[in-house]
Amino acid sequence: MSNNPTFKEKLKQKIYDYFHPEEKEDKNKPLSKKILEFFKQLFYAGLAAFFIITFIIQNTRIPTGSMEDTILVGDFVIVNKFIYGASSPRYIPFTEISLPYFTLPALKEPERGDIVVFEYPGDRDQLEPSEKGVNYVKRCIGLPGDTVEIIDKVVFVNGKEFWRPPYIKYYRGFYNSPFAKPLPKGFPEPRIFPRGMPWNEDNYGPLVVPKKGMRINLDLNNIEGWRTLIDREFGKRVVEIQNGEIYIDGVKTNSYTFKKNYYFMMGDNRDDSLDSRFWGFVPRDAVIGQAFLVLFSWDRNIPFSDLFRLLGSIRSDRILKLIH
């Protein structure tokens, strides 16, 4: 039988080539051009991915249980960065070297009840965090100007009981654990924010969340509680006490007016969450985005070397699960 194409096959090939000229051209291209085009396409794909991750959405892995059972350890969460006004990169990738950055206009401001991803501002008494660029996920409890108070574990905002998330979780107290009662009022927790207040995580406040332009009175009894927050607004240590008088950036004063808006954040796993009760407020410029979707979830304690068991641990009920 002859291997020569028939007239009908030739005609079909010509018609195909007419409607797919790029394939014919590709066959005639030298290998060097094909390699160049491959890397060009790879570059444009990387550029598009960089733009999407920087300004629109990104994935973040949940390493701790502070938001259980709303978000579980091992969840891969999609973050909407565009909604609060995404910013350009703040650090050189894989380093802690800061970059000048700009922020896009926000579609809306964070609201009470939102699950917010933000850059950790640092421990209570730190001017800046030990490791820059570390993201936390918590629920927004208090907005700028709100008064937050916790009475026997129950959160109140502006005198009204705060909405209870559907998967709120406690280890101690009267909700779902028989082990212990809430820490009593007047039993101070030395780690609590602001420093020196006679509060604990179960009986806390009332505390006003600072907002831009808000003025507070300062004296020797409360200056230690506000020292670090004021220093952070200046980006350096500026609060000093000399001969019983308070100085801010070398100027004697008995008050301070805040330059930024702040938010009070808490985890839904109330007894196992280091949050604003311990390290303080989150400034508006540290807010990154809103967590809204679990992409998928697995047991992060299983090593990658045990791939089959890791894949078997995928929680199918959490794939593409909306979170609220």
Contacts in CASP RR format, 6 or more apart in sequence:
PFRMAT RR
TARGET T0000
AUTHOR 0000-0000-0000
METHOD contacts of the structure
MODEL  1
MSNNPTFKEKLKQKIYDYFHPEEKEDKNKPLSKKILEFFKQLFYAGLAAF
FIITFIIQNTRIPTGSMEDTILVGDFVIVNKFIYGASSPRYIPFTEISLP
YFTLPALKEPERGDIVVFEYPGDRDQLEPSEKGVNYVKRCIGLPGDTVEI
IDKVVFVNGKEFWRPPYIKYYRGFYNSPFAKPLPKGFPEPRIFPRGMPWN
EDNYGPLVVPKKGMRINLDLNNIEGWRTLIDREFGKRVVEIQNGEIYIDG
VKTNSYTFKKNYYFMMGDNRDDSLDSRFWGFVPRDAVIGQAFLVLFSWDR
NIPFSDLFRLLGSIRSDRILKLIH
5 13 0 8 1.000
17 23 0 8 1.000
17 24 0 8 1.000
26 34 0 8 1.000
29 37 0 8 1.000
54 81 0 8 1.000
54 86 0 8 1.000
54 88 0 8 1.000
54 89 0 8 1.000
55 81 0 8 1.000
55 82 0 8 1.000
55 86 0 8 1.000
55 104 0 8 1.000
56 80 0 8 1.000
56 81 0 8 1.000
56 82 0 8 1.000
56 86 0 8 1.000
57 78 0 8 1.000
57 79 0 8 1.000
57 80 0 8 1.000
57 81 0 8 1.000
57 82 0 8 1.000
58 78 0 8 1.000
58 79 0 8 1.000
58 81 0 8 1.000
59 76 0 8 1.000
59 77 0 8 1.000
59 78 0 8 1.000
59 79 0 8 1.000
59 295 0 8 1.000
60 76 0 8 1.000
60 77 0 8 1.000
60 79 0 8 1.000
60 117 0 8 1.000
60 135 0 8 1.000
60 137 0 8 1.000
60 291 0 8 1.000
61 74 0 8 1.000
61 75 0 8 1.000
61 76 0 8 1.000
61 77 0 8 1.000
61 300 0 8 1.000
62 71 0 8 1.000
62 72 0 8 1.000
62 73 0 8 1.000
62 74 0 8 1.000
62 75 0 8 1.000
62 76 0 8 1.000
62 77 0 8 1.000
62 137 0 8 1.000
63 73 0 8 1.000
63 74 0 8 1.000
63 300 0 8 1.000
64 73 0 8 1.000
65 71 0 8 1.000
65 72 0 8 1.000
65 73 0 8 1.000
65 269 0 8 1.000
65 272 0 8 1.000
65 273 0 8 1.000
66 137 0 8 1.000
66 138 0 8 1.000
66 267 0 8 1.000
66 268 0 8 1.000
66 269 0 8 1.000
66 272 0 8 1.000
66 273 0 8 1.000
66 274 0 8 1.000
66 275 0 8 1.000
67 115 0 8 1.000
67 137 0 8 1.000
67 138 0 8 1.000
67 139 0 8 1.000
67 267 0 8 1.000
67 268 0 8 1.000
67 269 0 8 1.000
67 273 0 8 1.000
68 167 0 8 1.000
68 169 0 8 1.000
68 268 0 8 1.000
68 269 0 8 1.000
68 272 0 8 1.000
69 167 0 8 1.000
69 169 0 8 1.000
69 268 0 8 1.000
69 269 0 8 1.000
70 115 0 8 1.000
70 139 0 8 1.000
70 165 0 8 1.000
70 166 0 8 1.000
70 167 0 8 1.000
70 268 0 8 1.000
70 323 0 8 1.000
71 77 0 8 1.000
71 115 0 8 1.000
71 137 0 8 1.000
71 268 0 8 1.000
71 291 0 8 1.000
71 294 0 8 1.000
71 323 0 8 1.000
72 297 0 8 1.000
72 315 0 8 1.000
72 318 0 8 1.000
73 300 0 8 1.000
74 297 0 8 1.000
74 298 0 8 1.000
74 299 0 8 1.000
74 300 0 8 1.000
75 294 0 8 1.000
75 297 0 8 1.000
75 318 0 8 1.000
76 294 0 8 1.000
76 295 0 8 1.000
76 296 0 8 1.000
76 297 0 8 1.000
77 117 0 8 1.000
77 137 0 8 1.000
77 291 0 8 1.000
77 293 0 8 1.000
77 294 0 8 1.000
77 295 0 8 1.000
77 323 0 8 1.000
78 291 0 8 1.000
78 292 0 8 1.000
78 293 0 8 1.000
78 294 0 8 1.000
78 295 0 8 1.000
79 117 0 8 1.000
79 288 0 8 1.000
79 289 0 8 1.000
79 290 0 8 1.000
79 291 0 8 1.000
79 292 0 8 1.000
80 289 0 8 1.000
80 290 0 8 1.000
80 291 0 8 1.000
80 292 0 8 1.000
81 288 0 8 1.000
81 289 0 8 1.000
82 104 0 8 1.000
82 107 0 8 1.000
83 106 0 8 1.000
83 107 0 8 1.000
83 108 0 8 1.000
83 289 0 8 1.000
83 290 0 8 1.000
84 106 0 8 1.000
84 107 0 8 1.000
84 108 0 8 1.000
84 109 0 8 1.000
84 110 0 8 1.000
84 287 0 8 1.000
84 288 0 8 1.000
84 289 0 8 1.000
84 290 0 8 1.000
85 103 0 8 1.000
85 104 0 8 1.000
85 105 0 8 1.000
85 106 0 8 1.000
85 107 0 8 1.000
85 289 0 8 1.000
86 103 0 8 1.000
86 104 0 8 1.000
86 289 0 8 1.000
87 101 0 8 1.000
87 102 0 8 1.000
87 103 0 8 1.000
87 104 0 8 1.000
87 288 0 8 1.000
88 99 0 8 1.000
88 101 0 8 1.000
88 102 0 8 1.000
88 103 0 8 1.000
89 99 0 8 1.000
89 101 0 8 1.000
90 98 0 8 1.000
90 99 0 8 1.000
90 101 0 8 1.000
90 119 0 8 1.000
90 133 0 8 1.000
91 97 0 8 1.000
91 98 0 8 1.000
91 99 0 8 1.000
91 132 0 8 1.000
91 133 0 8 1.000
92 99 0 8 1.000
96 131 0 8 1.000
96 132 0 8 1.000
96 133 0 8 1.000
98 132 0 8 1.000
103 285 0 8 1.000
109 143 0 8 1.000
110 116 0 8 1.000
110 140 0 8 1.000
110 143 0 8 1.000
110 263 0 8 1.000
110 287 0 8 1.000
110 290 0 8 1.000
111 140 0 8 1.000
111 143 0 8 1.000
112 140 0 8 1.000
112 141 0 8 1.000
112 142 0 8 1.000
112 143 0 8 1.000
112 146 0 8 1.000
112 157 0 8 1.000
112 162 0 8 1.000
112 163 0 8 1.000
113 139 0 8 1.000
113 140 0 8 1.000
113 141 0 8 1.000
113 163 0 8 1.000
113 165 0 8 1.000
114 139 0 8 1.000
114 140 0 8 1.000
114 290 0 8 1.000
115 137 0 8 1.000
115 138 0 8 1.000
115 139 0 8 1.000
115 140 0 8 1.000
115 290 0 8 1.000
115 291 0 8 1.000
115 292 0 8 1.000
115 323 0 8 1.000
115 324 0 8 1.000
116 137 0 8 1.000
116 138 0 8 1.000
116 139 0 8 1.000
116 140 0 8 1.000
116 263 0 8 1.000
116 265 0 8 1.000
116 282 0 8 1.000
116 287 0 8 1.000
116 288 0 8 1.000
116 289 0 8 1.000
116 290 0 8 1.000
116 291 0 8 1.000
117 135 0 8 1.000
117 136 0 8 1.000
117 137 0 8 1.000
117 287 0 8 1.000
117 288 0 8 1.000
117 289 0 8 1.000
117 290 0 8 1.000
117 291 0 8 1.000
118 135 0 8 1.000
118 136 0 8 1.000
118 138 0 8 1.000
118 265 0 8 1.000
118 282 0 8 1.000
118 286 0 8 1.000
118 287 0 8 1.000
118 288 0 8 1.000
118 289 0 8 1.000
119 132 0 8 1.000
119 133 0 8 1.000
119 134 0 8 1.000
119 135 0 8 1.000
119 136 0 8 1.000
119 286 0 8 1.000
119 288 0 8 1.000
120 129 0 8 1.000
120 133 0 8 1.000
120 134 0 8 1.000
120 135 0 8 1.000
120 136 0 8 1.000
120 286 0 8 1.000
121 129 0 8 1.000
121 232 0 8 1.000
121 279 0 8 1.000
121 280 0 8 1.000
121 281 0 8 1.000
121 282 0 8 1.000
121 283 0 8 1.000
121 286 0 8 1.000
122 128 0 8 1.000
122 129 0 8 1.000
122 130 0 8 1.000
122 279 0 8 1.000
123 129 0 8 1.000
123 130 0 8 1.000
123 279 0 8 1.000
124 191 0 8 1.000
124 193 0 8 1.000
124 194 0 8 1.000
124 195 0 8 1.000
124 228 0 8 1.000
124 278 0 8 1.000
124 279 0 8 1.000
124 280 0 8 1.000
125 195 0 8 1.000
125 228 0 8 1.000
126 228 0 8 1.000
127 228 0 8 1.000
127 231 0 8 1.000
127 232 0 8 1.000
127 235 0 8 1.000
127 236 0 8 1.000
127 237 0 8 1.000
128 232 0 8 1.000
128 235 0 8 1.000
135 288 0 8 1.000
136 265 0 8 1.000
137 291 0 8 1.000
138 265 0 8 1.000
138 266 0 8 1.000
138 267 0 8 1.000
138 273 0 8 1.000
138 275 0 8 1.000
138 276 0 8 1.000
139 165 0 8 1.000
139 265 0 8 1.000
139 266 0 8 1.000
139 267 0 8 1.000
139 268 0 8 1.000
140 263 0 8 1.000
140 264 0 8 1.000
140 265 0 8 1.000
141 148 0 8 1.000
141 155 0 8 1.000
141 157 0 8 1.000
141 162 0 8 1.000
141 264 0 8 1.000
141 265 0 8 1.000
141 266 0 8 1.000
141 276 0 8 1.000
142 148 0 8 1.000
142 157 0 8 1.000
142 209 0 8 1.000
142 263 0 8 1.000
142 264 0 8 1.000
143 209 0 8 1.000
143 263 0 8 1.000
144 209 0 8 1.000
144 210 0 8 1.000
144 211 0 8 1.000
144 212 0 8 1.000
144 214 0 8 1.000
144 261 0 8 1.000
144 262 0 8 1.000
144 263 0 8 1.000
144 284 0 8 1.000
145 208 0 8 1.000
145 209 0 8 1.000
145 210 0 8 1.000
145 211 0 8 1.000
145 214 0 8 1.000
146 157 0 8 1.000
146 158 0 8 1.000
146 208 0 8 1.000
146 209 0 8 1.000
146 264 0 8 1.000
147 157 0 8 1.000
147 158 0 8 1.000
147 159 0 8 1.000
147 206 0 8 1.000
147 207 0 8 1.000
147 208 0 8 1.000
147 209 0 8 1.000
148 155 0 8 1.000
148 156 0 8 1.000
148 157 0 8 1.000
148 204 0 8 1.000
148 205 0 8 1.000
148 206 0 8 1.000
148 207 0 8 1.000
148 208 0 8 1.000
148 209 0 8 1.000
148 264 0 8 1.000
149 155 0 8 1.000
149 156 0 8 1.000
149 157 0 8 1.000
149 159 0 8 1.000
149 204 0 8 1.000
149 205 0 8 1.000
149 206 0 8 1.000
149 207 0 8 1.000
150 156 0 8 1.000
150 201 0 8 1.000
150 202 0 8 1.000
150 203 0 8 1.000
150 204 0 8 1.000
150 205 0 8 1.000
150 277 0 8 1.000
151 185 0 8 1.000
151 203 0 8 1.000
152 174 0 8 1.000
152 182 0 8 1.000
152 202 0 8 1.000
152 203 0 8 1.000
153 170 0 8 1.000
153 173 0 8 1.000
153 174 0 8 1.000
153 175 0 8 1.000
153 182 0 8 1.000
153 202 0 8 1.000
153 270 0 8 1.000
154 161 0 8 1.000
155 161 0 8 1.000
155 162 0 8 1.000
155 266 0 8 1.000
156 162 0 8 1.000
165 268 0 8 1.000
166 324 0 8 1.000
167 268 0 8 1.000
168 175 0 8 1.000
168 268 0 8 1.000
168 270 0 8 1.000
169 176 0 8 1.000
169 268 0 8 1.000
169 269 0 8 1.000
169 270 0 8 1.000
169 271 0 8 1.000
169 272 0 8 1.000
170 176 0 8 1.000
170 177 0 8 1.000
170 270 0 8 1.000
170 271 0 8 1.000
171 177 0 8 1.000
171 179 0 8 1.000
171 271 0 8 1.000
171 272 0 8 1.000
172 179 0 8 1.000
172 180 0 8 1.000
172 181 0 8 1.000
172 182 0 8 1.000
172 183 0 8 1.000
172 202 0 8 1.000
172 271 0 8 1.000
173 179 0 8 1.000
173 180 0 8 1.000
173 181 0 8 1.000
173 182 0 8 1.000
174 181 0 8 1.000
174 182 0 8 1.000
177 271 0 8 1.000
182 202 0 8 1.000
182 203 0 8 1.000
183 189 0 8 1.000
183 200 0 8 1.000
183 201 0 8 1.000
183 202 0 8 1.000
183 203 0 8 1.000
184 203 0 8 1.000
185 203 0 8 1.000
186 198 0 8 1.000
186 199 0 8 1.000
186 200 0 8 1.000
186 203 0 8 1.000
187 200 0 8 1.000
187 203 0 8 1.000
188 196 0 8 1.000
188 197 0 8 1.000
188 198 0 8 1.000
188 199 0 8 1.000
188 200 0 8 1.000
189 199 0 8 1.000
189 200 0 8 1.000
189 201 0 8 1.000
191 278 0 8 1.000
192 199 0 8 1.000
192 200 0 8 1.000
192 201 0 8 1.000
192 204 0 8 1.000
192 277 0 8 1.000
192 278 0 8 1.000
193 225 0 8 1.000
193 276 0 8 1.000
193 277 0 8 1.000
193 278 0 8 1.000
193 279 0 8 1.000
193 280 0 8 1.000
194 207 0 8 1.000
194 222 0 8 1.000
194 224 0 8 1.000
194 225 0 8 1.000
194 226 0 8 1.000
194 280 0 8 1.000
195 224 0 8 1.000
195 225 0 8 1.000
195 227 0 8 1.000
195 228 0 8 1.000
196 224 0 8 1.000
196 225 0 8 1.000
197 205 0 8 1.000
197 225 0 8 1.000
199 205 0 8 1.000
201 270 0 8 1.000
201 271 0 8 1.000
201 277 0 8 1.000
201 278 0 8 1.000
204 277 0 8 1.000
207 264 0 8 1.000
208 214 0 8 1.000
209 262 0 8 1.000
209 263 0 8 1.000
209 264 0 8 1.000
209 281 0 8 1.000
210 216 0 8 1.000
210 229 0 8 1.000
210 258 0 8 1.000
210 260 0 8 1.000
210 261 0 8 1.000
210 262 0 8 1.000
210 281 0 8 1.000
211 258 0 8 1.000
211 261 0 8 1.000
211 262 0 8 1.000
212 258 0 8 1.000
212 259 0 8 1.000
212 260 0 8 1.000
212 261 0 8 1.000
213 257 0 8 1.000
213 258 0 8 1.000
213 259 0 8 1.000
214 257 0 8 1.000
214 258 0 8 1.000
215 255 0 8 1.000
215 256 0 8 1.000
215 257 0 8 1.000
215 258 0 8 1.000
216 226 0 8 1.000
216 255 0 8 1.000
216 256 0 8 1.000
216 258 0 8 1.000
217 254 0 8 1.000
217 255 0 8 1.000
218 226 0 8 1.000
218 246 0 8 1.000
218 253 0 8 1.000
218 254 0 8 1.000
218 255 0 8 1.000
218 256 0 8 1.000
219 246 0 8 1.000
219 254 0 8 1.000
220 241 0 8 1.000
220 244 0 8 1.000
220 246 0 8 1.000
223 239 0 8 1.000
223 241 0 8 1.000
223 246 0 8 1.000
226 239 0 8 1.000
226 256 0 8 1.000
227 239 0 8 1.000
229 280 0 8 1.000
229 281 0 8 1.000
230 238 0 8 1.000
230 239 0 8 1.000
230 248 0 8 1.000
230 256 0 8 1.000
231 237 0 8 1.000
231 238 0 8 1.000
231 239 0 8 1.000
232 283 0 8 1.000
233 258 0 8 1.000
233 259 0 8 1.000
233 260 0 8 1.000
234 249 0 8 1.000
238 248 0 8 1.000
238 249 0 8 1.000
238 250 0 8 1.000
239 246 0 8 1.000
239 247 0 8 1.000
239 248 0 8 1.000
240 246 0 8 1.000
240 247 0 8 1.000
240 248 0 8 1.000
240 250 0 8 1.000
241 247 0 8 1.000
245 252 0 8 1.000
246 252 0 8 1.000
246 253 0 8 1.000
246 254 0 8 1.000
247 253 0 8 1.000
248 256 0 8 1.000
260 283 0 8 1.000
260 284 0 8 1.000
260 285 0 8 1.000
261 283 0 8 1.000
261 284 0 8 1.000
262 281 0 8 1.000
262 282 0 8 1.000
262 283 0 8 1.000
262 284 0 8 1.000
263 276 0 8 1.000
263 281 0 8 1.000
263 282 0 8 1.000
263 284 0 8 1.000
263 287 0 8 1.000
264 276 0 8 1.000
264 280 0 8 1.000
264 281 0 8 1.000
264 282 0 8 1.000
265 275 0 8 1.000
265 276 0 8 1.000
265 282 0 8 1.000
266 273 0 8 1.000
266 275 0 8 1.000
266 276 0 8 1.000
266 277 0 8 1.000
267 273 0 8 1.000
267 275 0 8 1.000
276 282 0 8 1.000
291 323 0 8 1.000
292 322 0 8 1.000
292 323 0 8 1.000
292 324 0 8 1.000
293 320 0 8 1.000
293 321 0 8 1.000
293 322 0 8 1.000
293 323 0 8 1.000
294 318 0 8 1.000
294 319 0 8 1.000
294 320 0 8 1.000
294 321 0 8 1.000
294 322 0 8 1.000
294 323 0 8 1.000
295 319 0 8 1.000
295 320 0 8 1.000
296 314 0 8 1.000
296 315 0 8 1.000
296 318 0 8 1.000
296 319 0 8 1.000
296 320 0 8 1.000
297 314 0 8 1.000
297 315 0 8 1.000
297 318 0 8 1.000
297 319 0 8 1.000
298 310 0 8 1.000
298 311 0 8 1.000
298 312 0 8 1.000
298 313 0 8 1.000
298 314 0 8 1.000
298 315 0 8 1.000
299 310 0 8 1.000
299 313 0 8 1.000
302 309 0 8 1.000
302 310 0 8 1.000
302 313 0 8 1.000
303 310 0 8 1.000
304 310 0 8 1.000
END
